[in-house]
Amino acid sequence: MAVISSNSDGHYSIDCDWQEIAVLQRAIRANDLDALWGVGPGRGRAALFGRPTRFSGRHVAAFVMSPRTQIPFESRLGSARIHTAEFSGGHVPLADVDPRTVEASQWGLQGAALNHYRTVPYEVTGQLFDQTRNPSNDWPNIFVDEESGTKIILQGHHRTTAALVSGRFIRARLVRGTLRDGVRR
């Protein structure tokens, strides 16, 4: 398991060859979720948020952590928003979902939020990063298109990404419907 260490000047180092991180960063750009499966929190966090800043010869000696990054999942809906308040309550089933099989409905991730969910799984603590608790955010919500089987994260992008780099399934509400032209009908 790779460990990220903070240097006194706001830069970071990791106890693995940066080439491992570079390979993961290329996989993220190629939407290769299998490459991120179970890489661990250190490698996953460095691959998603790390940007090299100092070099020793041809090797990365230090990097900075961006506060935000592009989501590793393919983005299906771009900026379109689907409201999930109607999905709250016990009538929407919970299921374990493989995070390698989903797409996203938002563009990016916040480093602090991902860090929150990668330390202790949400399923254990129930503690949300966003303290605005409402019934539709108790669990990640994943839309399942009944025609194609496409799964799109509506809420819970950070929890799903944390599960991906931890190599575990995510427990989520599965909301079923039909997509037409990228928008739920």
C-alpha positions in Angstrom: 0.0 0.0 0.0 1.5 3.3 -1.1 1.6 6.1 1.6 1.5 9.8 0.8 3.6 12.0 3.0 3.2 15.8 3.4 6.4 17.8 3.2 6.9 20.9 5.3 6.5 23.2 2.2 3.0 22.0 1.1 4.3 19.5 -1.4 3.8 15.7 -1.1 5.8 12.6 -1.8 4.8 9.0 -2.2 6.7 5.8 -1.3 6.3 4.3 -4.8 7.8 5.1 -8.2 5.8 7.9 -9.8 5.7 5.9 -13.0 3.1 3.8 -11.2 1.0 6.9 -10.7 1.6 8.1 -14.3 0.2 4.8 -15.6 -2.9 5.3 -13.4 -3.3 8.8 -14.7 -3.2 7.7 -18.3 -5.8 5.0 -17.4 -8.0 7.7 -15.9 -7.8 9.8 -19.1 -8.7 6.6 -21.1 -11.7 5.8 -18.8 -10.1 2.5 -17.8 -11.8 1.9 -14.5 -10.3 -1.6 -14.2 -6.8 0.0 -13.8 -8.1 1.9 -10.7 -9.8 -1.1 -9.1 -8.3 -1.7 -5.7 -5.2 0.4 -6.2 -5.5 1.6 -2.6 -6.2 5.1 -1.2 -2.6 6.4 -1.6 -2.1 5.5 -5.2 -5.7 6.4 -6.1 -5.5 9.8 -4.4 -2.2 10.6 -6.0 -3.4 9.5 -9.5 -6.6 11.6 -9.2 -5.3 14.7 -7.5 -1.4 14.7 -7.8 0.5 16.9 -10.1 4.3 16.6 -10.3 6.2 19.8 -9.3 9.8 18.8 -8.5 12.1 16.5 -10.2 15.3 14.7 -9.4 16.8 13.9 -12.7 14.0 12.0 -14.6 12.1 11.1 -11.4 9.3 13.0 -9.6 10.6 14.1 -6.3 7.5 16.0 -5.1 4.0 16.8 -6.2 1.1 19.0 -5.2 -2.5 17.9 -4.6 -5.1 19.7 -6.6 -8.3 20.5 -4.6 -10.5 19.3 -7.5 -10.1 16.9 -10.3 -12.0 15.3 -13.2 -14.1 12.3 -12.3 -12.6 9.0 -13.5 -16.0 7.7 -14.8 -17.3 8.5 -18.2 -19.7 11.4 -17.9 -23.0 10.6 -19.6 -25.1 13.6 -18.6 -22.6 16.4 -18.4 -24.1 19.2 -16.5 -27.7 17.9 -16.6 -29.2 17.5 -13.2 -31.7 14.8 -12.1 -33.4 15.5 -8.9 -33.6 12.5 -6.6 -35.8 13.8 -3.8 -38.6 11.6 -5.2 -36.4 8.5 -4.7 -36.1 8.8 -0.9 -37.6 6.3 1.4 -37.7 2.5 1.6 -39.4 1.8 -1.7 -36.2 2.1 -3.8 -34.1 -1.0 -3.3 -30.5 -1.0 -2.1 -28.0 -3.2 -4.0 -24.3 -3.7 -4.2 -22.9 -2.2 -7.4 -19.6 -2.7 -9.0 -18.2 0.9 -9.4 -16.4 -0.2 -12.6 -19.8 -0.5 -14.3 -21.1 3.1 -13.8 -21.0 6.4 -15.5 -21.2 9.8 -13.9 -23.6 12.7 -14.0 -21.1 15.3 -12.8 -17.8 16.5 -14.0 -15.5 16.5 -11.0 -14.5 15.5 -7.5 -13.3 17.4 -4.4 -10.2 16.1 -2.8 -11.4 16.6 0.7 -14.6 14.7 0.1 -12.9 11.8 -1.5 -10.4 11.7 1.3 -13.3 11.6 3.8 -14.8 8.5 2.1 -11.6 6.7 1.5 -10.5 6.6 5.1 -13.5 4.7 6.6 -16.2 3.4 4.3 -19.5 5.3 4.4 -21.3 2.0 4.9 -19.6 1.6 8.3 -20.0 5.2 9.7 -22.9 6.6 7.8 -21.2 10.0 8.1 -21.5 12.1 5.1 -18.9 14.7 4.0 -21.7 17.1 3.1 -23.5 17.5 6.4 -26.7 18.5 4.6 -28.5 15.3 5.3 -31.6 14.6 3.4 -33.3 11.3 2.8 -32.2 11.2 -0.9 -28.5 11.5 0.1 -28.5 8.7 2.7 -27.2 6.3 0.1 -25.7 6.9 -3.3 -28.4 6.9 -6.0 -27.6 5.1 -9.3 -30.0 5.4 -12.2 -30.4 2.2 -14.2 -31.7 2.6 -17.8 -34.1 -0.3 -18.3 -33.5 -0.4 -22.0 -29.7 -0.4 -22.2 -28.7 -1.4 -18.6 -26.5 1.7 -18.4 -25.9 2.8 -14.8 -25.4 6.5 -14.0 -24.5 7.9 -10.6 -27.0 10.5 -9.6 -25.7 11.1 -6.1 -22.6 9.6 -4.4 -19.8 10.2 -6.9 -17.2 10.6 -4.1 -18.4 7.4 -2.3 -18.4 5.5 -5.5 -14.9 6.6 -6.4 -13.6 5.7 -2.9 -15.1 2.2 -3.4 -13.4 1.9 -6.8 -9.9 2.7 -5.5 -10.6 0.5 -2.5 -11.6 -2.5 -4.7 -15.0 -2.9 -3.2 -18.6 -2.6 -4.4 -20.8 0.4 -3.3 -24.2 -0.1 -1.7 -26.6 2.2 -3.5 -30.2 2.9 -4.3 -31.0 1.7 -7.8 -33.5 4.0 -9.5 -34.9 2.5 -12.7 -36.2 4.3 -15.8 -35.5 5.1 -19.4 -32.9 7.5 -20.9 -33.7 9.3 -24.1 -31.2 11.7 -25.6 -29.1 11.6 -22.4 -32.0 12.8 -20.2 -34.2 10.7 -18.0 -37.8 10.6 -19.0 
